[in-house]
Structure formats: structure tokens, C-alpha cells
């Protein structure tokens, strides 16, 4: 009865309140002008920049479809027709989800990095750490622009925080590459060569040098690329891991071969705003995943070119196939799981085939390897060969 007595005046009050202008500013709400006050604010803003790399259009999901699946090594038979067409460079409209995410999420990340680059230098804190925060943000901005310029070509060049609704004009690829090189060159002297165990995964000077080499390589600047790669190879603290598969397992991440990887985690920390690497759920083997992409036969055959009759040892970490002697696919023998399609091939790399799971999860905790020594060695060889 007390509830009924209270309910009527409360409803009446709510109805009256609906006629009041409630367009008020929360005096406790923090803005860009009031947020950047101390070291903790600066670090929180930097972490927001790193978080952008987890987004679906950054490294969280779609980049592998835009890069690998559109190359010679993979193809898509996805029942999602728009996705299959996208991997064949056929885009039905600019509003296609994958296209939007690739464009939008890299700019989200750039926007967060721009906040750090512009506002953190004015904060009173340890100067060495402050400069390193800015340098990390410059690396993240350069990496995001690397994604954008290689995917889209002419894109807006935004280096300062923007107001909502701003529509900057597109810049030329040459201007984007120049900004990437400037960001990385400025970042290198302010970045540490390594971190302690509490900060593993943050950008180092070696990561910036490796990405700068990759930027030169992409522009066919062979000698400049080779110089950066040679420095990383000769003077960096990196070694090839004994087991190639260790590069693509959640329980072996941030190893001695790793130069920079986007840190992912599982569904235990979703409430904290972090996320897992969801691409394997889409491109992984049919059954445990959605098999929206498959290795091509040409790619499979390359693992036998140098060792006829005996596959390259990297094959079994890269592709699920009907291996002589058997191969399990998430605990079920390949020949049993795919008894009516024994010639099919499925993507194995980055999936959690080793974790004792029955299927692949959306929030895969495996980190995405952006730069590792194995890749730098191959890029260095290419730069030397082409030069």
C-alpha cells in the first residue's frame, strides 16, 4: 500500500519534469581541457590509444580479410556474399560494414593518439616519461596511417584533435607516407629499447625502427628500408624462436622473436573495455569456426616447393588439411570431421587448436603479431634483392 501511495505523486512529478528544460551541463563532467592534468591522465589517454588497435577495423578482425584474403594465399567462400565479394575487391557500397570499420576504427585510434601528442607535452611530470608517452602515440598514429594508406590511398591527414562534424580533405599518399616517416623518426630517440615485465607490449625504439623500415619498403625505397632492418637484426635483442608455432599461441606470446604485437585477451576482461582477437572465429575451420576464408591450393603447394615430398615445418601451424597420418581439428580427426570434403583446407594460424577447446571463441586471447624478427628478416631480404 505504501508503494501505491508513493507511486502516484512520483508519476505526476515525472510528468511535470518532462516539461522542464533539462539541457544542462554536468559540472563534474571532464573534458579534453580539464582532463589532462597529471601523469595518470596522460597514461590513461595513452592506453586509450593502444585500445584503438583492438578495434575490429584496426587489428581486431577485418584487416586479415582486407590483406591476406584479398591476396594469392587465401580466398573466401563465405555465405555472407558481401564479405566474399569484398575479398575479391568487389564492394557493393561504401556503407558496407567491413569497409566502414577499416576506415573508421583506424581514425578513432588516430584521434586518441592526436590527443596524447597535442596535450601531454603541457603536463608537469617526469620529462623522460612524458616524451616516451608522446613517442608511443606517434608510433600508434603512424601504424594506423600505414593501414589507411595501404588500403585506401588518398585519405585525410589529421594530426590534431578535431571538432565533431569536421570533414578534412583527402591528402595524397605521398603526404601520408611523409607523416608516417616523420612520426617514427621523431619517436625513435624518445622510446626505450625495452620495458620491464610489467610493461611488456608497449612500443619500443626497435618497433619504431622496424615499422619505419616497412614504410620505406612499401614505397620501394629499398636502401632506406634495408638500413632500418639491418639495425634491428644486428643490434636488437631479438632471436628466432625454436618452434615457429610459438609465434601464434596465446600461451607463448611476447616472446624473444616479438618486436610489436597488439595485446588481446579473452572474455574474462570484457567488462574492463578490453577485447579478444575475433578474426579466427570467422576464418577458422568449419565447425569450430565459420570458415569465411580458406587457404588457396597455390598457397598450400608453396610449403612443398623447397622440400619436395616433405612439407615445410611451418605448414602444420598454418593450415588444417588431410595430413597423411592424421591431423586433429579441435580434437576431432580431420578425416572424421570432414569425411565428405577431404580435399578442403582451413586456416589454422592464430586459432586456439592447442587449448583443448571444442570450438573457437570470439574473444581469442592470442596477440596479433604486427612485427617480429622472422618478418623483418624476410623484408630485409626483399629490400636487398630489389635494391
C-alpha positions as CSV (number, residue, x, y, z in Angstrom):
1,X,0.0,0.0,0.0
2,X,2.9,2.4,0.8
3,X,4.3,1.7,-2.7
4,X,0.9,2.6,-4.2
5,X,0.6,5.8,-2.2
6,X,4.1,6.8,-3.3
7,X,3.7,5.8,-6.9
8,X,1.0,8.4,-7.8
9,X,2.9,11.5,-6.8
10,X,6.1,10.2,-8.2
11,X,4.5,9.6,-11.6
12,X,2.9,13.1,-11.5
13,X,6.3,14.6,-10.7
14,X,7.9,12.7,-13.5
15,X,5.3,14.0,-15.9
16,X,5.9,17.6,-14.8
17,X,9.6,17.1,-15.0
18,X,9.2,16.2,-18.6
19,X,8.2,19.8,-19.3
20,X,11.4,21.2,-17.8
21,X,14.4,22.1,-19.9
22,X,17.0,19.5,-18.9
23,X,19.7,20.6,-21.3
24,X,22.2,21.2,-18.6
25,X,26.0,20.8,-18.4
26,X,27.2,18.4,-15.8
27,X,29.7,20.4,-13.7
28,X,31.6,17.2,-12.8
29,X,32.0,16.1,-16.4
30,X,35.6,16.1,-17.6
31,X,36.5,17.5,-20.9
32,X,39.7,17.5,-23.0
33,X,40.5,20.9,-21.4
34,X,40.1,19.6,-17.9
35,X,41.3,16.0,-18.2
36,X,45.0,16.3,-19.0
37,X,46.2,17.4,-15.6
38,X,48.7,14.9,-14.4
39,X,50.7,11.7,-15.1
40,X,47.7,9.4,-14.5
41,X,45.6,11.4,-17.0
42,X,48.4,11.1,-19.6
43,X,48.8,7.4,-19.1
44,X,45.0,6.8,-19.3
45,X,44.9,8.7,-22.6
46,X,47.9,6.7,-23.9
47,X,46.1,3.4,-23.0
48,X,43.1,4.7,-24.9
49,X,45.3,4.9,-28.0
50,X,46.5,1.4,-27.5
51,X,43.0,0.2,-27.1
52,X,42.1,1.6,-30.6
53,X,44.4,-1.1,-32.1
54,X,42.0,-3.7,-30.7
55,X,39.0,-2.4,-32.7
56,X,37.5,-4.6,-35.4
57,X,38.7,-2.4,-38.3
58,X,42.2,-1.9,-36.8
59,X,43.7,-5.3,-35.9
60,X,40.7,-7.0,-34.2
61,X,39.0,-8.6,-37.1
62,X,38.9,-7.2,-40.6
63,X,42.5,-6.4,-41.5
64,X,43.2,-10.0,-42.4
65,X,40.3,-10.1,-44.8
66,X,41.5,-6.9,-46.4
67,X,45.1,-8.0,-46.7
68,X,45.6,-11.8,-46.7
69,X,42.3,-13.0,-48.1
70,X,42.5,-10.5,-51.0
71,X,45.9,-11.8,-51.8
72,X,47.0,-15.1,-53.5
73,X,47.3,-17.0,-50.3
74,X,43.5,-17.2,-49.4
75,X,40.0,-17.0,-50.9
76,X,36.5,-16.7,-49.4
77,X,33.5,-18.9,-50.0
78,X,31.6,-17.1,-47.2
79,X,27.8,-17.4,-47.3
80,X,28.0,-13.7,-46.4
81,X,28.0,-12.6,-50.0
82,X,29.2,-9.0,-49.3
83,X,32.2,-10.3,-47.4
84,X,33.1,-12.9,-50.1
85,X,32.8,-10.1,-52.7
86,X,34.9,-7.7,-50.6
87,X,37.8,-10.2,-50.6
88,X,37.6,-10.2,-54.4
89,X,37.8,-6.3,-54.3
90,X,34.1,-6.0,-55.2
91,X,32.4,-3.6,-52.9
92,X,28.7,-3.2,-53.2
93,X,28.6,0.1,-51.4
94,X,30.8,2.4,-49.3
95,X,28.5,1.7,-46.3
96,X,29.5,-2.0,-46.2
97,X,30.3,-2.8,-42.6
98,X,33.8,-4.1,-43.2
99,X,34.8,-1.0,-45.3
100,X,33.4,1.3,-42.7
101,X,35.2,-0.4,-39.8
102,X,38.5,-0.4,-41.6
103,X,38.3,3.3,-42.2
104,X,36.5,4.5,-39.1
105,X,38.4,2.5,-36.4
106,X,41.8,3.5,-37.7
107,X,40.7,7.1,-37.4
108,X,39.3,6.5,-33.9
109,X,42.8,5.3,-33.0
110,X,44.4,8.3,-34.7
111,X,42.1,10.6,-32.8
112,X,43.1,9.2,-29.5
113,X,46.8,9.4,-30.4
114,X,46.4,13.0,-31.5
115,X,45.0,13.9,-28.1
116,X,48.1,12.5,-26.4
117,X,50.5,14.1,-28.9
118,X,49.0,17.5,-28.5
119,X,48.0,17.7,-24.9
120,X,50.5,15.6,-22.9
121,X,53.6,17.8,-23.5
122,X,52.0,20.5,-21.4
123,X,51.6,18.2,-18.3
124,X,54.0,18.7,-15.4
125,X,55.5,15.2,-15.0
126,X,58.8,13.3,-15.4
127,X,60.1,14.7,-18.7
128,X,61.6,11.4,-20.0
129,X,58.3,9.5,-19.4
130,X,56.3,12.3,-20.9
131,X,58.3,12.3,-24.0
132,X,58.0,8.5,-24.2
133,X,54.2,8.7,-23.9
134,X,54.1,11.1,-26.9
135,X,56.5,8.9,-28.9
136,X,54.3,5.8,-28.3
137,X,51.3,7.8,-29.5
138,X,53.3,8.8,-32.6
139,X,54.0,5.2,-33.4
140,X,50.4,4.2,-32.9
141,X,49.3,7.1,-35.3
142,X,51.9,6.0,-37.8
143,X,50.8,2.4,-37.7
144,X,47.1,3.5,-38.2
145,X,48.1,5.6,-41.1
146,X,50.1,2.7,-42.6
147,X,46.9,0.7,-42.5
148,X,44.8,3.5,-44.1
149,X,47.2,4.5,-46.9
150,X,47.9,0.9,-48.0
151,X,44.1,0.1,-48.0
152,X,42.6,3.4,-49.3
153,X,45.3,5.5,-50.9
154,X,44.1,9.1,-50.7
155,X,42.8,9.7,-47.1
156,X,42.5,12.7,-44.8
157,X,45.7,13.6,-42.9
158,X,44.6,14.6,-39.4
159,X,47.4,15.4,-36.9
160,X,45.4,17.4,-34.3
161,X,42.2,16.8,-32.3
162,X,39.1,17.6,-34.4
163,X,35.7,19.1,-33.6
164,X,32.7,16.9,-34.3
165,X,31.5,17.3,-37.9
166,X,34.8,18.4,-39.3
167,X,35.4,17.0,-42.8
168,X,39.0,17.5,-43.8
169,X,40.0,16.9,-47.4
170,X,41.9,13.9,-48.6
171,X,45.7,14.0,-48.8
172,X,47.9,12.3,-51.3
173,X,49.6,9.0,-50.4
174,X,53.0,10.9,-50.6
175,X,51.8,13.2,-47.8
176,X,50.6,10.3,-45.7
177,X,53.9,8.5,-46.1
178,X,55.8,11.6,-45.2
179,X,53.8,11.9,-42.0
180,X,54.4,8.3,-41.1
181,X,58.2,8.7,-41.6
182,X,58.2,11.9,-39.6
183,X,56.3,10.4,-36.7
184,X,58.5,7.3,-36.5
185,X,61.8,9.3,-36.9
186,X,60.7,11.7,-34.1
187,X,59.6,8.8,-31.9
188,X,62.7,6.6,-32.1
189,X,65.0,8.7,-29.8
190,X,62.4,9.1,-27.1
191,X,61.4,5.4,-26.9
192,X,63.1,2.9,-24.6
193,X,64.7,-0.2,-26.2
194,X,62.8,-2.4,-23.9
195,X,60.5,-2.4,-20.8
196,X,60.3,-4.4,-17.6
197,X,57.9,-7.3,-17.3
198,X,55.1,-5.0,-16.0
199,X,55.0,-3.1,-19.3
200,X,55.5,-5.8,-21.9
201,X,53.7,-5.0,-25.1
202,X,54.4,-1.2,-25.2
203,X,56.2,0.3,-28.1
204,X,60.0,0.3,-28.1
205,X,62.5,2.1,-30.3
206,X,63.1,-1.2,-32.1
207,X,59.4,-1.4,-33.0
208,X,59.6,2.1,-34.5
209,X,62.7,1.3,-36.5
210,X,61.1,-1.9,-37.9
211,X,57.9,0.0,-38.8
212,X,60.0,2.7,-40.4
213,X,61.8,0.1,-42.5
214,X,58.4,-1.4,-43.5
215,X,57.2,2.1,-44.6
216,X,60.2,2.6,-46.8
217,X,59.8,-0.9,-48.2
218,X,56.2,-0.3,-49.1
219,X,57.4,2.8,-51.0
220,X,60.1,0.8,-52.8
221,X,62.8,2.8,-51.1
222,X,65.0,-0.3,-50.9
223,X,68.2,1.1,-49.4
224,X,66.4,3.1,-46.7
225,X,64.4,0.0,-45.8
226,X,67.4,-2.2,-45.7
227,X,69.3,0.2,-43.4
228,X,66.5,0.1,-40.8
229,X,66.1,-3.7,-40.9
230,X,69.8,-4.3,-40.7
231,X,69.9,-2.2,-37.5
232,X,67.1,-4.2,-35.9
233,X,68.6,-7.5,-36.9
234,X,72.2,-6.7,-35.8
235,X,71.6,-4.7,-32.7
236,X,68.1,-5.6,-31.4
237,X,67.6,-8.1,-28.6
238,X,65.6,-10.5,-30.8
239,X,66.0,-14.1,-31.8
240,X,64.0,-16.6,-33.8
241,X,62.0,-18.9,-31.5
242,X,62.9,-22.6,-31.8
243,X,59.4,-23.6,-32.6
244,X,57.7,-21.4,-35.3
245,X,54.3,-22.1,-33.9
246,X,55.1,-20.3,-30.7
247,X,54.6,-17.1,-32.5
248,X,50.8,-17.7,-32.8
249,X,49.8,-19.1,-29.5
250,X,48.3,-17.1,-26.6
251,X,50.5,-19.1,-24.1
252,X,53.7,-18.2,-25.9
253,X,53.2,-14.5,-26.7
254,X,55.6,-11.6,-26.3
255,X,58.4,-14.0,-26.8
256,X,62.0,-13.3,-27.8
257,X,61.1,-13.1,-31.5
258,X,58.4,-10.4,-30.9
259,X,59.0,-6.8,-31.8
260,X,55.5,-5.4,-31.5
261,X,52.2,-7.2,-31.1
262,X,48.7,-5.9,-30.4
263,X,47.7,-7.2,-27.0
264,X,44.4,-9.2,-26.9
265,X,42.7,-11.0,-24.1
266,X,39.8,-13.3,-23.5
267,X,36.2,-12.7,-22.4
268,X,37.2,-12.5,-18.7
269,X,38.0,-8.8,-19.0
270,X,35.4,-7.6,-21.5
271,X,33.8,-5.5,-18.7
272,X,37.1,-3.6,-18.5
273,X,36.8,-2.5,-22.1
274,X,39.4,-4.9,-23.5
275,X,38.7,-7.4,-26.2
276,X,40.0,-10.5,-27.9
277,X,41.1,-11.2,-31.4
278,X,37.9,-12.2,-33.2
279,X,39.1,-12.8,-36.7
280,X,39.9,-16.5,-36.1
281,X,36.3,-17.2,-35.2
282,X,35.4,-16.0,-38.7
283,X,38.2,-17.5,-40.8
284,X,38.9,-20.6,-38.7
285,X,37.9,-24.2,-39.7
286,X,34.3,-25.0,-40.5
287,X,32.5,-26.3,-37.4
288,X,34.7,-24.8,-34.6
289,X,34.5,-21.5,-36.6
290,X,32.7,-20.1,-39.6
291,X,35.4,-20.7,-42.3
292,X,34.7,-17.4,-44.0
293,X,38.2,-17.8,-45.6
294,X,40.2,-20.7,-46.9
295,X,43.9,-21.1,-47.9
296,X,44.3,-21.4,-51.7
297,X,45.8,-24.6,-53.2
298,X,48.6,-22.4,-54.6
299,X,49.5,-21.3,-51.1
300,X,49.3,-24.9,-49.8
301,X,51.7,-26.0,-52.6
302,X,54.3,-23.4,-51.7
303,X,55.1,-25.4,-48.5
304,X,56.5,-28.2,-50.7
305,X,58.5,-26.1,-53.2
306,X,61.8,-26.2,-51.4
307,X,61.4,-29.7,-49.9
308,X,59.5,-31.8,-52.5
309,X,57.6,-34.6,-50.8
310,X,58.2,-33.2,-47.3
311,X,56.3,-30.2,-46.2
312,X,57.9,-27.1,-44.7
313,X,57.6,-27.5,-40.9
314,X,55.6,-24.2,-40.8
315,X,52.7,-25.9,-42.7
316,X,51.2,-27.7,-39.8
317,X,51.0,-24.5,-37.8
318,X,49.4,-22.6,-40.7
319,X,46.8,-24.9,-42.4
320,X,44.4,-27.6,-41.3
321,X,44.4,-30.3,-44.1
322,X,44.0,-34.0,-44.6
323,X,47.5,-34.8,-43.5
324,X,48.9,-38.3,-44.1
325,X,48.9,-40.0,-40.7
326,X,46.1,-37.7,-39.5
327,X,45.6,-34.2,-38.1
328,X,43.2,-33.2,-35.4
329,X,40.9,-30.2,-35.9
330,X,39.9,-29.1,-32.4
331,X,40.1,-32.6,-31.0
332,X,38.4,-34.4,-34.0
333,X,40.4,-36.1,-36.7
334,X,40.3,-34.2,-40.0
335,X,39.2,-37.3,-41.9
336,X,36.3,-37.8,-39.5
337,X,35.2,-34.2,-39.2
338,X,35.3,-33.6,-43.0
339,X,34.8,-37.1,-44.4
340,X,32.8,-35.7,-47.3
341,X,35.3,-32.9,-48.2
342,X,38.8,-34.4,-47.6
343,X,40.5,-32.1,-50.1
344,X,39.4,-28.9,-48.3
345,X,41.9,-26.7,-46.5
346,X,41.2,-24.4,-43.5
347,X,43.1,-21.7,-41.7
348,X,44.9,-22.9,-38.6
349,X,47.2,-19.9,-37.8
350,X,46.1,-17.9,-34.7
351,X,43.3,-20.3,-33.9
352,X,43.2,-22.0,-30.4
353,X,43.6,-25.5,-31.8
354,X,46.0,-26.3,-28.9
355,X,43.8,-25.1,-26.0
356,X,41.6,-28.2,-25.6
357,X,38.5,-26.4,-26.7
358,X,35.7,-27.8,-28.9
359,X,35.4,-24.6,-30.8
360,X,37.0,-21.2,-31.5
361,X,35.9,-18.4,-29.3
362,X,35.1,-14.8,-30.5
363,X,37.4,-13.3,-27.9
364,X,40.6,-15.2,-28.7
365,X,43.4,-14.1,-26.3
366,X,46.1,-14.6,-28.9
367,X,48.0,-11.4,-29.7
368,X,48.3,-10.2,-33.2
369,X,52.0,-10.1,-34.3
370,X,52.5,-6.8,-36.2
371,X,56.3,-7.0,-36.2
372,X,58.5,-9.9,-35.4
373,X,62.1,-10.9,-36.2
374,X,61.1,-13.5,-38.8
375,X,59.2,-10.9,-40.8
376,X,62.0,-8.4,-40.5
377,X,64.5,-11.0,-41.9
378,X,62.2,-11.6,-44.9
379,X,61.6,-7.9,-45.5
380,X,65.4,-7.2,-45.2
381,X,66.0,-10.0,-47.8
382,X,63.4,-8.4,-50.1
383,X,64.9,-4.9,-49.8
384,X,68.4,-6.2,-50.6
385,X,67.2,-8.3,-53.5
386,X,65.1,-5.5,-55.0
387,X,67.9,-2.9,-54.4
